[in-house]
């Protein structure tokens, strides 16, 4: 990944923002490529924009071919970012980044590079499980406000699709209501017909709160089931509940390290029934 890229100083400086970033003194090191990848993902997770790399005539522009940029970025995230494009203008490479309809894009692979300063060690640029966004001209981790923004965008897209689908039904204009999002933060009512032939639909926008949706840690779960903390931890792992959002959620620190696993009421009910049906179950035993 390390390919030398010389960068010529700009005469006129365009201010960086949520939608634009300039990469200067880019020499193609692993660390610089990882920072570039993180920036592309952050812009796609926010509102789209562009990233500019100004080069000299000695630069092999094939390094910034859209297909190569696509491969580099999407090797680290899920879901994929579609429609990344590149173009050249006055010896600059401009990467156009969409306001991605598939956001949020989550890093599924850690981005590691060799520390250029002693002592020699591998350093992370980003971790699996992280979601990066743009705040002004900076890349920062997702906040609750960012999550609410993305959720609202997704909801509006869904409501728009409902209107499109509803318009295909042979219903008179008097019977069909336009789907609207209310100001009520707790619910969005959708009523398609007044004739009573169909059922009204209610979509609830619920806050994501691990303390409410996943109220137990392993120790608390163990007390309720008369088991030790280790017994619960090994059991949920053995039964595959740990990776199922219905039963458990992993809480991570800003570095992407799992610091706690919380469990839902569904997990409590499941484990209670399972242990009642399998009283001799031993999670420590190798299968």
MIDOSE-1310 file (N, C-alpha, C; in nm, 2 decimals, decimal comma, always signed):
residues 287
xxxx	+0,08/-0,12/+0,00/+0,00/+0,00/+0,00/+0,09/+0,13/+0,00; +0,21/+0,11/+0,04/+0,30/+0,23/+0,05/+0,36/+0,27/-0,08; +0,30/+0,38/-0,14/+0,35/+0,43/-0,27/+0,37/+0,58/-0,26; +0,49/+0,63/-0,30/+0,52/+0,77/-0,28/+0,43/+0,85/-0,37
xxxx	+0,37/+0,96/-0,31/+0,29/+1,05/-0,38/+0,33/+1,19/-0,34; +0,39/+1,27/-0,42/+0,43/+1,40/-0,39/+0,31/+1,50/-0,40; +0,30/+1,60/-0,31/+0,19/+1,69/-0,31/+0,24/+1,83/-0,32; +0,18/+1,91/-0,42/+0,22/+2,04/-0,44/+0,13/+2,14/-0,35
xxxx	+0,18/+2,23/-0,29/+0,11/+2,32/-0,20/+0,01/+2,40/-0,28; -0,11/+2,41/-0,23/-0,22/+2,49/-0,29/-0,19/+2,64/-0,28; -0,23/+2,71/-0,38/-0,22/+2,86/-0,38/-0,34/+2,92/-0,31; -0,46/+2,87/-0,34/-0,58/+2,91/-0,28/-0,64/+2,80/-0,19
xxxx	-0,66/+2,82/-0,07/-0,70/+2,72/+0,02/-0,85/+2,72/+0,04; -0,92/+2,61/+0,00/-1,06/+2,60/+0,02/-1,08/+2,54/+0,16; -1,17/+2,61/+0,24/-1,19/+2,56/+0,38/-1,25/+2,42/+0,39; -1,20/+2,34/+0,48/-1,25/+2,21/+0,50/-1,38/+2,21/+0,58
xxxx	-1,47/+2,12/+0,56/-1,60/+2,12/+0,62/-1,65/+1,97/+0,63; -1,77/+1,96/+0,66/-1,83/+1,82/+0,67/-1,83/+1,76/+0,53; -1,84/+1,84/+0,43/-1,85/+1,79/+0,29/-1,72/+1,79/+0,21; -1,61/+1,84/+0,27/-1,49/+1,86/+0,19/-1,37/+1,84/+0,28
xxxx	-1,27/+1,77/+0,23/-1,14/+1,76/+0,30/-1,03/+1,76/+0,19; -0,92/+1,83/+0,23/-0,80/+1,83/+0,15/-0,69/+1,75/+0,21; -0,63/+1,66/+0,13/-0,51/+1,58/+0,18/-0,39/+1,63/+0,12; -0,30/+1,69/+0,21/-0,18/+1,74/+0,16/-0,06/+1,66/+0,21
xxxx	+0,06/+1,67/+0,15/+0,18/+1,59/+0,18/+0,15/+1,45/+0,19; +0,08/+1,40/+0,09/+0,04/+1,26/+0,09/+0,14/+1,17/+0,02; +0,21/+1,08/+0,09/+0,31/+1,00/+0,03/+0,28/+0,86/+0,02; +0,15/+0,82/+0,05/+0,10/+0,68/+0,02/+0,14/+0,58/+0,13
xxxx	+0,18/+0,62/+0,25/+0,21/+0,53/+0,35/+0,08/+0,46/+0,40; +0,10/+0,35/+0,47/-0,02/+0,28/+0,52/-0,10/+0,37/+0,61; -0,04/+0,44/+0,70/-0,11/+0,53/+0,79/-0,19/+0,63/+0,71; -0,13/+0,69/+0,60/-0,21/+0,79/+0,52/-0,32/+0,73/+0,45
xxxx	-0,30/+0,61/+0,39/-0,42/+0,54/+0,32/-0,53/+0,51/+0,42; -0,50/+0,47/+0,54/-0,60/+0,44/+0,64/-0,68/+0,56/+0,68; -0,60/+0,68/+0,70/-0,67/+0,80/+0,73/-0,76/+0,85/+0,61; -0,72/+0,83/+0,49/-0,80/+0,86/+0,37/-0,92/+0,77/+0,37
xxxx	-0,91/+0,64/+0,40/-1,03/+0,55/+0,40/-1,12/+0,60/+0,51; -1,07/+0,63/+0,63/-1,16/+0,67/+0,74/-1,24/+0,80/+0,70; -1,17/+0,89/+0,63/-1,23/+1,01/+0,59/-1,35/+0,99/+0,49; -1,32/+0,90/+0,39/-1,42/+0,87/+0,29/-1,55/+0,81/+0,36
xxxx	-1,52/+0,72/+0,45/-1,64/+0,66/+0,53/-1,71/+0,76/+0,61; -1,64/+0,85/+0,68/-1,70/+0,95/+0,76/-1,79/+1,04/+0,68; -1,74/+1,08/+0,56/-1,82/+1,17/+0,47/-1,94/+1,10/+0,42; -1,93/+0,97/+0,38/-2,04/+0,90/+0,34/-2,15/+0,88/+0,45
xxxx	-2,10/+0,87/+0,57/-2,19/+0,85/+0,68/-2,26/+0,98/+0,73; -2,22/+1,09/+0,67/-2,27/+1,22/+0,71/-2,37/+1,27/+0,60; -2,32/+1,34/+0,50/-2,41/+1,40/+0,40/-2,34/+1,39/+0,26; -2,23/+1,32/+0,25/-2,16/+1,31/+0,12/-2,07/+1,43/+0,10
xxxx	-1,99/+1,43/-0,01/-1,90/+1,54/-0,03/-1,78/+1,49/-0,12; -1,67/+1,55/-0,10/-1,55/+1,52/-0,18/-1,42/+1,53/-0,10; -1,32/+1,46/-0,15/-1,19/+1,46/-0,08/-1,09/+1,49/-0,20; -1,01/+1,59/-0,17/-0,91/+1,63/-0,28/-0,77/+1,60/-0,24
xxxx	-0,70/+1,54/-0,34/-0,55/+1,51/-0,32/-0,48/+1,58/-0,44; -0,40/+1,68/-0,41/-0,33/+1,75/-0,51/-0,19/+1,69/-0,53; -0,16/+1,66/-0,66/-0,04/+1,59/-0,68/+0,05/+1,66/-0,79; +0,17/+1,61/-0,81/+0,26/+1,65/-0,91/+0,24/+1,57/-1,03
xxxx	+0,31/+1,60/-1,14/+0,30/+1,53/-1,26/+0,36/+1,39/-1,25; +0,44/+1,37/-1,15/+0,51/+1,24/-1,13/+0,42/+1,13/-1,07; +0,30/+1,17/-1,03/+0,21/+1,07/-0,96/+0,14/+0,98/-1,06; +0,14/+0,85/-1,03/+0,07/+0,76/-1,11/-0,08/+0,77/-1,07
xxxx	-0,16/+0,83/-1,15/-0,30/+0,85/-1,12/-0,38/+0,72/-1,11; -0,33/+0,61/-1,16/-0,40/+0,49/-1,14/-0,42/+0,45/-1,00; -0,33/+0,50/-0,91/-0,35/+0,48/-0,77/-0,49/+0,52/-0,72; -0,55/+0,62/-0,79/-0,67/+0,68/-0,75/-0,79/+0,64/-0,84
xxxx	-0,77/+0,54/-0,91/-0,87/+0,48/-1,00/-0,99/+0,45/-0,91; -1,11/+0,48/-0,96/-1,23/+0,46/-0,88/-1,25/+0,31/-0,83; -1,21/+0,22/-0,91/-1,22/+0,08/-0,88/-1,12/+0,04/-0,76; -1,00/+0,10/-0,77/-0,90/+0,07/-0,66/-0,95/+0,14/-0,53
xxxx	-1,00/+0,26/-0,54/-1,05/+0,33/-0,42/-1,16/+0,25/-0,36; -1,25/+0,20/-0,44/-1,37/+0,12/-0,40/-1,32/+0,00/-0,32; -1,22/-0,07/-0,38/-1,17/-0,20/-0,32/-1,10/-0,16/-0,18; -1,02/-0,06/-0,17/-0,96/-0,02/-0,05/-1,05/+0,01/+0,06
xxxx	-1,15/+0,09/+0,03/-1,25/+0,13/+0,13/-1,34/+0,02/+0,18; -1,40/-0,05/+0,08/-1,50/-0,15/+0,12/-1,44/-0,28/+0,17; -1,31/-0,29/+0,17/-1,24/-0,40/+0,24/-1,25/-0,39/+0,39; -1,28/-0,27/+0,44/-1,28/-0,25/+0,59/-1,42/-0,23/+0,65
xxxx	-1,52/-0,21/+0,57/-1,65/-0,17/+0,62/-1,77/-0,26/+0,57; -1,88/-0,25/+0,64/-2,01/-0,31/+0,60/-2,12/-0,22/+0,64; -2,22/-0,20/+0,56/-2,23/-0,24/+0,42/-2,14/-0,16/+0,33; -2,13/-0,20/+0,20/-2,04/-0,13/+0,11/-2,09/+0,01/+0,08
xxxx	-2,00/+0,10/+0,05/-2,03/+0,23/-0,01/-2,03/+0,21/-0,16; -2,14/+0,25/-0,22/-2,15/+0,24/-0,37/-2,13/+0,37/-0,43; -2,09/+0,37/-0,56/-2,08/+0,49/-0,65/-1,97/+0,59/-0,60; -1,86/+0,54/-0,56/-1,74/+0,62/-0,54/-1,68/+0,65/-0,67
xxxx	-1,66/+0,78/-0,70/-1,60/+0,81/-0,83/-1,48/+0,90/-0,81; -1,39/+0,91/-0,91/-1,28/+0,99/-0,91/-1,26/+1,07/-1,04; -1,20/+1,19/-1,03/-1,17/+1,26/-1,15/-1,05/+1,35/-1,13; -0,98/+1,39/-1,23/-0,87/+1,48/-1,22/-0,90/+1,62/-1,27
xxxx	-0,84/+1,72/-1,20/-0,87/+1,86/-1,24/-0,75/+1,94/-1,20; -0,68/+2,00/-1,29/-0,56/+2,08/-1,26/-0,46/+2,01/-1,17; -0,43/+1,89/-1,21/-0,33/+1,80/-1,14/-0,38/+1,75/-1,01; -0,51/+1,77/-0,97/-0,56/+1,73/-0,85/-0,65/+1,61/-0,87
xxxx	-0,65/+1,52/-0,78/-0,74/+1,40/-0,78/-0,86/+1,43/-0,68; -0,98/+1,43/-0,73/-1,10/+1,45/-0,65/-1,18/+1,33/-0,64; -1,20/+1,28/-0,52/-1,28/+1,16/-0,49/-1,42/+1,21/-0,45; -1,52/+1,18/-0,53/-1,66/+1,22/-0,50/-1,72/+1,11/-0,42
xxxx	-1,78/+1,14/-0,31/-1,84/+1,05/-0,21/-1,98/+1,08/-0,20; -2,07/+0,97/-0,22/-2,21/+1,00/-0,21/-2,26/+1,01/-0,06; -2,38/+1,08/-0,05/-2,45/+1,07/+0,08/-2,52/+0,94/+0,08; -2,45/+0,84/+0,14/-2,48/+0,70/+0,12/-2,62/+0,66/+0,17
xxxx	-2,70/+0,60/+0,09/-2,83/+0,55/+0,13/-2,82/+0,43/+0,22; -2,70/+0,37/+0,22/-2,68/+0,24/+0,30/-2,62/+0,27/+0,44; -2,60/+0,40/+0,47/-2,54/+0,43/+0,60/-2,63/+0,38/+0,72; -2,57/+0,35/+0,83/-2,43/+0,38/+0,87/-2,34/+0,26/+0,82
xxxx	-2,22/+0,30/+0,78/-2,11/+0,21/+0,74/-2,02/+0,18/+0,86; -2,01/+0,06/+0,90/-1,94/+0,02/+1,02/-1,81/-0,05/+0,99; -1,71/-0,02/+1,06/-1,58/-0,08/+1,03/-1,59/-0,23/+1,09; -1,55/-0,32/+1,00/-1,56/-0,46/+1,04/-1,41/-0,52/+1,05
xxxx	-1,32/-0,43/+1,02/-1,18/-0,48/+1,02/-1,09/-0,37/+1,08; -1,00/-0,40/+1,16/-0,91/-0,30/+1,23/-0,81/-0,25/+1,12; -0,79/-0,12/+1,12/-0,69/-0,06/+1,04/-0,56/-0,03/+1,11; -0,46/-0,12/+1,09/-0,33/-0,11/+1,16/-0,22/-0,06/+1,07
xxxx	-0,13/+0,02/+1,12/-0,01/+0,06/+1,05/+0,11/+0,06/+1,14; +0,23/+0,06/+1,08/+0,36/+0,06/+1,16/+0,39/+0,20/+1,20; +0,41/+0,21/+1,33/+0,46/+0,34/+1,39/+0,59/+0,38/+1,33; +0,60/+0,50/+1,27/+0,73/+0,54/+1,20/+0,83/+0,58/+1,31
xxxx	+0,79/+0,61/+1,43/+0,88/+0,65/+1,53/+0,90/+0,54/+1,63; +1,02/+0,54/+1,69/+1,05/+0,43/+1,79/+0,96/+0,45/+1,92; +0,93/+0,34/+1,98/+0,97/+0,20/+1,95/+0,88/+0,15/+1,84; +0,93/+0,06/+1,76/+0,85/+0,00/+1,65/+0,73/-0,08/+1,70
xxxx	+0,61/-0,04/+1,66/+0,49/-0,11/+1,70/+0,38/-0,08/+1,60; +0,28/-0,17/+1,61/+0,16/-0,15/+1,52/+0,06/-0,06/+1,59; +0,01/+0,04/+1,52/-0,09/+0,13/+1,58/-0,22/+0,13/+1,50; -0,33/+0,15/+1,57/-0,46/+0,14/+1,50/-0,51/+0,28/+1,46
xxxx	-0,56/+0,29/+1,34/-0,63/+0,41/+1,29/-0,78/+0,41/+1,32; -0,83/+0,29/+1,31/-0,97/+0,26/+1,35/-0,99/+0,12/+1,39; -1,10/+0,09/+1,46/-1,13/-0,04/+1,51/-1,26/-0,10/+1,46; -1,27/-0,23/+1,46/-1,39/-0,29/+1,42/-1,50/-0,25/+1,52
xxxx	-1,62/-0,23/+1,46/-1,73/-0,18/+1,55/-1,75/-0,03/+1,55; -1,65/+0,04/+1,50/-1,66/+0,19/+1,51/-1,74/+0,24/+1,39; -1,81/+0,36/+1,41/-1,88/+0,43/+1,31/-1,83/+0,57/+1,31; -1,76/+0,62/+1,21/-1,71/+0,75/+1,20/-1,79/+0,84/+1,11
xxxx	-1,80/+0,97/+1,16/-1,88/+1,07/+1,09/-1,80/+1,20/+1,08; -1,85/+1,30/+1,01/-1,79/+1,43/+1,01/-1,86/+1,53/+1,10; -1,78/+1,60/+1,17/-1,83/+1,72/+1,25/-1,74/+1,84/+1,21; -1,80/+1,93/+1,14/-1,73/+2,04/+1,08/-1,62/+1,99/+0,98
xxxx	-1,50/+2,01/+1,01/-1,39/+1,96/+0,92/-1,32/+1,84/+0,98; -1,38/+1,77/+1,08/-1,30/+1,67/+1,15/-1,38/+1,54/+1,14; -1,30/+1,43/+1,15/-1,36/+1,29/+1,16/-1,37/+1,26/+1,31; -1,49/+1,22/+1,35/-1,52/+1,19/+1,49/-1,61/+1,07/+1,50
xxxx	-1,61/+1,00/+1,61/-1,70/+0,89/+1,63/-1,84/+0,93/+1,64; -1,93/+0,84/+1,60/-2,07/+0,86/+1,60/-2,12/+0,90/+1,74; -2,21/+1,01/+1,75/-2,27/+1,05/+1,87/-2,42/+1,02/+1,87; -2,49/+1,04/+1,98/-2,64/+1,01/+1,98/-2,71/+1,10/+1,88
xxxx	-2,66/+1,23/+1,87/-2,72/+1,32/+1,77/-2,71/+1,27/+1,63; -2,59/+1,21/+1,60/-2,56/+1,15/+1,47/-2,66/+1,03/+1,44; -2,67/+0,95/+1,55/-2,76/+0,83/+1,53/-2,90/+0,88/+1,51; -2,95/+0,98/+1,58/-3,08/+1,03/+1,56/-3,10/+1,08/+1,42
xxxx	-3,00/+1,15/+1,37/-3,00/+1,21/+1,23/-3,02/+1,10/+1,13; -2,94/+0,99/+1,14/-2,94/+0,88/+1,05/-3,07/+0,81/+1,06; -3,12/+0,79/+1,18/-3,25/+0,72/+1,20/-3,36/+0,80/+1,13; -3,36/+0,94/+1,14/-3,46/+1,02/+1,08/-3,46/+1,01/+0,93
xxxx	-3,34/+1,01/+0,87/-3,32/+1,00/+0,73/-3,38/+0,86/+0,68; -3,35/+0,75/+0,76/-3,40/+0,62/+0,72/-3,56/+0,62/+0,73; -3,61/+0,68/+0,83/-3,76/+0,69/+0,85/-3,82/+0,77/+0,74; -3,76/+0,88/+0,70/-3,82/+0,96/+0,59/-3,81/+0,88/+0,46
xxxx	-3,71/+0,81/+0,44/-3,70/+0,73/+0,31/-3,81/+0,62/+0,31; -3,83/+0,56/+0,43/-3,93/+0,46/+0,44/-4,07/+0,52/+0,41; -4,10/+0,63/+0,47/-4,23/+0,70/+0,45/-4,25/+0,74/+0,31; -4,14/+0,78/+0,24/-4,15/+0,82/+0,10/-4,19/+0,69/+0,02
xxxx	-4,12/+0,58/+0,05/-4,15/+0,46/-0,02/-4,30/+0,41/+0,00; -4,35/+0,43/+0,12/-4,49/+0,40/+0,15/-4,58/+0,48/+0,06; -4,55/+0,61/+0,05/-4,63/+0,70/-0,03/-4,63/+0,65/-0,18; -4,51/+0,61/-0,22/-4,50/+0,56/-0,36/-4,58/+0,44/-0,38
xxxx	-4,57/+0,34/-0,29/-4,65/+0,22/-0,30/-4,80/+0,24/-0,29; -4,84/+0,33/-0,20/-4,98/+0,36/-0,18/-5,04/+0,43/-0,30; -4,96/+0,50/-0,38/-5,01/+0,57/-0,50/-5,04/+0,47/-0,61; -5,00/+0,35/-0,60/-5,02/+0,25/-0,70/-5,16/+0,18/-0,68
xxxx	-5,22/+0,20/-0,56/-5,35/+0,13/-0,53/-5,46/+0,21/-0,60; -5,56/+0,14/-0,65/-5,68/+0,20/-0,71/-5,77/+0,26/-0,61; -5,73/+0,36/-0,53/-5,81/+0,42/-0,43/-5,84/+0,56/-0,46; -5,96/+0,61/-0,44/-5,99/+0,75/-0,47/-5,91/+0,84/-0,39
xxxx	-5,90/+0,96/-0,43/-5,82/+1,06/-0,36/-5,88/+1,09/-0,22; -6,01/+1,08/-0,21/-6,07/+1,10/-0,08/-6,04/+1,00/+0,02; -6,01/+0,87/-0,03/-5,98/+0,76/+0,06/-5,83/+0,76/+0,11; -5,75/+0,82/+0,02/-5,60/+0,80/+0,04/-5,55/+0,93/+0,12
xxxx	-5,48/+0,90/+0,22/-5,42/+1,01/+0,29/-5,27/+1,01/+0,27; -5,21/+1,13/+0,26/-5,06/+1,14/+0,25/-5,00/+1,10/+0,38; -4,89/+1,02/+0,37/-4,82/+0,98/+0,49/-4,74/+1,09/+0,54; -4,75/+1,12/+0,67/-4,67/+1,23/+0,73/-4,61/+1,19/+0,86
xxxx	-4,50/+1,25/+0,89/-4,43/+1,22/+1,02/-4,48/+1,33/+1,11; -4,53/+1,28/+1,23/-4,58/+1,38/+1,33/-4,47/+1,44/+1,41; -4,50/+1,54/+1,49/-4,40/+1,60/+1,57/-4,38/+1,52/+1,70; -4,47/+1,42/+1,72/-4,46/+1,34/+1,84/-4,33/+1,26/+1,83
xxxx	-4,24/+1,27/+1,93/-4,11/+1,20/+1,92/-4,13/+1,05/+1,94; -4,24/+1,00/+1,99/-4,26/+0,86/+2,02/-4,33/+0,78/+1,92; -4,40/+0,84/+1,82/-4,47/+0,76/+1,73/-4,50/+0,84/+1,60; -4,51/+0,76/+1,49/-4,54/+0,82/+1,36/-4,66/+0,74/+1,31
xxxx	-4,79/+0,80/+1,32/-4,90/+0,72/+1,27/-4,91/+0,73/+1,12; -4,95/+0,61/+1,06/-4,97/+0,60/+0,91/-5,11/+0,55/+0,89; -5,20/+0,62/+0,83/-5,33/+0,58/+0,80/-5,35/+0,58/+0,65; -5,37/+0,47/+0,59/-5,38/+0,46/+0,44/-5,52/+0,49/+0,39
xxxx	-5,62/+0,43/+0,46/-5,76/+0,44/+0,40/-5,85/+0,49/+0,51; -5,96/+0,56/+0,47/-6,06/+0,60/+0,57/-6,18/+0,51/+0,57; -6,19/+0,42/+0,47/-6,30/+0,33/+0,45/-6,32/+0,23/+0,56; -6,21/+0,20/+0,63/-6,22/+0,10/+0,74/-6,19/-0,04/+0,68
xxxx	-6,15/-0,05/+0,56/-6,12/-0,18/+0,50/-5,98/-0,23/+0,54; -5,90/-0,14/+0,58/-5,77/-0,18/+0,62/-5,74/-0,14/+0,76; -5,63/-0,19/+0,82/-5,59/-0,16/+0,96/-5,49/-0,04/+0,96; -5,51/+0,06/+1,04/-5,41/+0,16/+1,06/-5,28/+0,11/+1,11
xxxx	-5,17/+0,17/+1,07/-5,04/+0,12/+1,11/-4,97/+0,23/+1,19; -4,91/+0,18/+1,30/-4,84/+0,27/+1,39/-4,69/+0,23/+1,40; -4,60/+0,32/+1,35/-4,46/+0,30/+1,37/-4,41/+0,37/+1,49; -4,34/+0,30/+1,58/-4,29/+0,37/+1,69/-4,14/+0,39/+1,67
xxxx	-4,10/+0,52/+1,70/-3,95/+0,55/+1,70/-3,91/+0,54/+1,85; -3,84/+0,44/+1,88/-3,79/+0,42/+2,02/-3,65/+0,45/+2,03; -3,61/+0,51/+2,14/-3,48/+0,55/+2,17/-3,40/+0,42/+2,20; -3,28/+0,41/+2,15/-3,20/+0,29/+2,17/-3,12/+0,32/+2,30
xxxx	-3,16/+0,24/+2,41/-3,10/+0,26/+2,54/-3,07/+0,12/+2,59; -2,94/+0,08/+2,59/-2,89/-0,05/+2,64/-2,94/-0,08/+2,78; -2,95/+0,03/+2,86/-2,99/+0,00/+3,00/-3,14/-0,04/+3,01; -3,22/+0,00/+2,91/-3,36/-0,04/+2,92/-3,38/-0,17/+2,83
xxxx	-3,33/-0,17/+2,72/-3,35/-0,29/+2,63/-3,27/-0,41/+2,67; -3,15/-0,39/+2,73/-3,07/-0,49/+2,78/-3,03/-0,47/+2,93; -3,12/-0,49/+3,02/-3,10/-0,45/+3,16/-3,01/-0,53/+3,24; -2,96/-0,65/+3,19/-2,88/-0,73/+3,28/-2,74/-0,75/+3,23
xxxx	-2,64/-0,75/+3,32/-2,51/-0,80/+3,28/-2,50/-0,95/+3,33; -2,39/-1,01/+3,31/-2,38/-1,16/+3,34/-2,39/-1,18/+3,49; -2,34/-1,09/+3,57/-2,35/-1,11/+3,72/-2,50/-1,10/+3,76; -2,57/-1,00/+3,71/-2,71/-0,98/+3,75/-2,79/-1,10/+3,70
xxxx	-2,76/-1,14/+3,58/-2,84/-1,26/+3,52/-2,81/-1,38/+3,61; -2,69/-1,40/+3,65/-2,66/-1,51/+3,73/-2,73/-1,52/+3,86; -2,75/-1,40/+3,93/-2,82/-1,39/+4,05/-2,97/-1,43/+4,03; -3,03/-1,39/+3,92/-3,17/-1,43/+3,90/-3,18/-1,57/+3,87
xxxx	-3,08/-1,64/+3,81/-3,09/-1,78/+3,77/-3,02/-1,87/+3,87; -2,96/-1,81/+3,97/-2,90/-1,90/+4,07/-2,77/-1,96/+4,02; -2,70/-1,88/+3,93/-2,57/-1,93/+3,87/-2,46/-1,82/+3,89; -2,34/-1,86/+3,86/-2,23/-1,77/+3,87/-2,22/-1,68/+3,75
xxxx	-2,14/-1,57/+3,76/-2,12/-1,49/+3,64/-2,05/-1,56/+3,53; -1,95/-1,64/+3,56/-1,88/-1,72/+3,46/-1,97/-1,82/+3,40; -2,06/-1,88/+3,47/-2,15/-1,98/+3,42/-2,24/-1,92/+3,31; -2,29/-1,80/+3,34/-2,38/-1,73/+3,24/-2,30/-1,69/+3,12
xxxx	-2,18/-1,64/+3,14/-2,09/-1,59/+3,03/-2,06/-1,71/+2,93; -2,02/-1,82/+2,99/-1,99/-1,94/+2,91/-2,12/-2,00/+2,84; -2,23/-1,99/+2,91/-2,35/-2,05/+2,86/-2,40/-1,97/+2,74; -2,40/-1,84/+2,75/-2,45/-1,76/+2,63/-2,36/-1,77/+2,51
xxxx	-2,23/-1,79/+2,54/-2,14/-1,81/+2,43/-2,16/-1,95/+2,37; -2,18/-2,05/+2,46/-2,19/-2,19/+2,40/-2,32/-2,20/+2,32; -2,43/-2,13/+2,36/-2,56/-2,13/+2,30/-2,57/-2,04/+2,18; -2,47/-1,95/+2,16/-2,47/-1,86/+2,05/-2,55/-1,74/+2,07
xxxx	-2,59/-1,71/+2,19/-2,67/-1,59/+2,22/-2,60/-1,46/+2,21; -2,47/-1,47/+2,23/-2,39/-1,34/+2,24/-2,39/-1,26/+2,11; -2,40/-1,33/+2,00/-2,40/-1,26/+1,87/-2,54/-1,23/+1,81; -2,64/-1,25/+1,89/-2,78/-1,23/+1,85/-2,83/-1,10/+1,92
xxxx	-2,87/-1,00/+1,84/-2,91/-0,87/+1,90/-3,04/-0,89/+1,98; -3,12/-1,00/+1,95/-3,24/-1,02/+2,03/-3,21/-1,05/+2,17; -3,09/-1,11/+2,20/-3,06/-1,15/+2,33/-2,95/-1,07/+2,40; -2,86/-1,01/+2,32/-2,74/-0,95/+2,38/-2,69/-0,84/+2,30
xxxx	-2,62/-0,74/+2,36/-2,55/-0,63/+2,29/-2,42/-0,61/+2,35; -2,32/-0,59/+2,27/-2,18/-0,56/+2,32/-2,16/-0,41/+2,32; -2,12/-0,36/+2,44/-2,08/-0,22/+2,46/-1,93/-0,20/+2,44; -1,89/-0,11/+2,36/-1,75/-0,09/+2,33/-1,71/+0,05/+2,37
xxxx	-1,58/+0,06/+2,40/-1,52/+0,19/+2,42/-1,48/+0,26/+2,29; -1,43/+0,38/+2,30/-1,40/+0,45/+2,17/-1,29/+0,38/+2,09; -1,21/+0,30/+2,16/-1,11/+0,22/+2,09/-1,16/+0,10/+2,02; -1,29/+0,07/+2,04/-1,35/-0,05/+1,98/-1,34/-0,18/+2,06
xxxx	-1,29/-0,17/+2,18/-1,28/-0,29/+2,27/-1,41/-0,31/+2,34; -1,45/-0,44/+2,35/-1,58/-0,47/+2,42/-1,55/-0,46/+2,57; -1,63/-0,37/+2,64/-1,61/-0,35/+2,78/-1,72/-0,42/+2,86; -1,83/-0,45/+2,80/-1,94/-0,52/+2,87/-2,04/-0,58/+2,77
xxxx	-2,10/-0,69/+2,81/-2,21/-0,75/+2,74/-2,33/-0,74/+2,82; -2,44/-0,68/+2,76/-2,57/-0,67/+2,84/-2,67/-0,76/+2,77; -2,76/-0,81/+2,85/-2,86/-0,91/+2,81/-3,00/-0,86/+2,82; -3,09/-0,90/+2,73/-3,23/-0,86/+2,73/-3,32/-0,95/+2,82
xxxx	-3,44/-0,91/+2,83/-3,54/-0,99/+2,90/-3,56/-1,12/+2,83; -3,56/-1,11/+2,69/-3,57/-1,24/+2,61/-3,46/-1,34/+2,65; -3,34/-1,29/+2,67/-3,23/-1,38/+2,71/-3,26/-1,44/+2,84; -3,31/-1,37/+2,94/-3,34/-1,42/+3,07/-3,45/-1,53/+3,06
xxxx	-3,55/-1,51/+2,98/-3,66/-1,61/+2,96/-3,61/-1,73/+2,89; -3,52/-1,71/+2,79/-3,47/-1,82/+2,72/-3,38/-1,91/+2,81; -3,29/-1,84/+2,88/-3,20/-1,92/+2,97/-3,27/-1,99/+3,08; -3,37/-1,93/+3,13/-3,45/-1,99/+3,24/-3,51/-2,12/+3,20
xxxx	-3,57/-2,11/+3,08/-3,64/-2,23/+3,02/-3,54/-2,34/+2,98; -3,42/-2,29/+2,92/-3,32/-2,39/+2,88/-3,26/-2,46/+3,00; -3,23/-2,39/+3,11/-3,17/-2,45/+3,23/-3,27/-2,54/+3,30; -3,40/-2,51/+3,29/-3,50/-2,59/+3,35/-3,52/-2,72/+3,27
xxxx	-3,50/-2,71/+3,14/-3,51/-2,83/+3,05/-3,38/-2,91/+3,05; -3,27/-2,85/+3,09/-3,14/-2,92/+3,09/-3,07/-2,89/+3,22; -3,12/-2,95/+3,33/-3,06/-2,92/+3,46/-2,92/-2,96/+3,48; -2,87/-3,06/+3,40/-2,73/-3,10/+3,42/-2,63/-3,04/+3,32
xxxx	-2,68/-2,93/+3,25/-2,60/-2,86/+3,15/-2,47/-2,81/+3,21; -2,36/-2,83/+3,14/-2,23/-2,78/+3,19/-2,16/-2,70/+3,08; -2,16/-2,57/+3,08/-2,11/-2,49/+2,97/-1,96/-2,50/+2,96; -1,89/-2,55/+3,07/-1,74/-2,56/+3,07/-1,69/-2,68/+2,99
xxx	-1,78/-2,77/+2,97/-1,75/-2,90/+2,91/-1,73/-2,88/+2,76; -1,61/-2,93/+2,71/-1,58/-2,92/+2,57/-1,67/-3,02/+2,49; -1,73/-2,97/+2,38/-1,82/-3,06/+2,30/-1,73/-3,11/+2,18
